[in-house]
Amino acid sequence: MAGQTEKRKKTGQPIVYGATSDLCVWSRAGVVKPIACLNAFDCLGCTFDQKVQSNFETRPKASASAIADPRPTRMHLLVNQRKCRHMLSGRVTYKLCGHGYDCARCPYDQMLEDTAVMKQLSPPTCENASGFAVARDYYFHPGHTWARVEYGGRIRVGIDDFAMRLFGPQDRIEMPKLGESVGQNRPNAEMSRGTHKAYPLSPVDGKVLAINPKIHGRAETVNDDPYGNGWLMVIQPVKLRDNLKNLLFGAESVAWMDDEASRLATLLSEDSGYKLAATGGEAIRDIFGTMPNANWDQLVQEFLV
């Protein structure tokens, strides 16, 4: 419940799901004082990373050999350790750099990134909020979509447990094509059940890197496992930190879900007196299909817009 959830303040840096440490790789390498990563370990797109490298590039070199050495700045700084940035961040246990810290051209780096996009997801830890599951360390959009910040700055998104229990199993869920842009607070998918349709809103701005192949032909996967194998797409964000400020996280998301459950219960009880869930239990899996007088369009306007 909300009172049992660990309270975590919005600190300005993304909370990376499953990360063992939030310490910047430059801090782990001993180059800068201990600071938290501000860009979800997307080093190649990090302005702080670029600033650190620029600072060292403009400093006078200590010797003529250093001036003549064409190796990248990271190599000058870390040549004695040669620890891969994924080792410094805690992503892998042990790996030495063999490409002069030129991560953009490193096949090992590319392999890790490609594997992460389509990896099998382990079940997240969830809180029970009035019968609905709220995944810990996920960010929630008020329109009942979620965003999970993953290593490298990529965002995995989906539809939350509340929405899938409310609207029940879908006949089809359509998603954007690879490479298409999506915008925070704009529709990023189409849910269809019979003649009824709904358009969940994107929690972040960015471009679609991957879509979940398990959803095609089996839309009920989202109902079965909304925070795991029922994810919709992976997005490369363009305004990550700004977008996250508009989302709910931690204890705030659990309290919000409790309020949403109360709003729904009030709305439904006005017509039928129906109770969503017993205390401490789960809400039923198909609220719309169970309630004969439920109005699809009204529910969409109340909870998905």
PyMOL commands that set and color helices and strands:
alter all, ss='L'
color gray80, all
select helices_A, chain A and resi 2-4+25-28+43-45+47-58+64-68+73-78+85-88+103-105+107-117+161-167+213-215+221-224+240-244+251-269+287-290+296-303
alter helices_A, ss='H'
color red, helices_A
select strands_A, chain A and resi 126-129+132-135+139-140+145-149+155-159+172-174+181-182+190-193+196-198+206-211+233-237+248-249
alter strands_A, ss='S'
color yellow, strands_A
deselect
rebuild
show_as cartoon
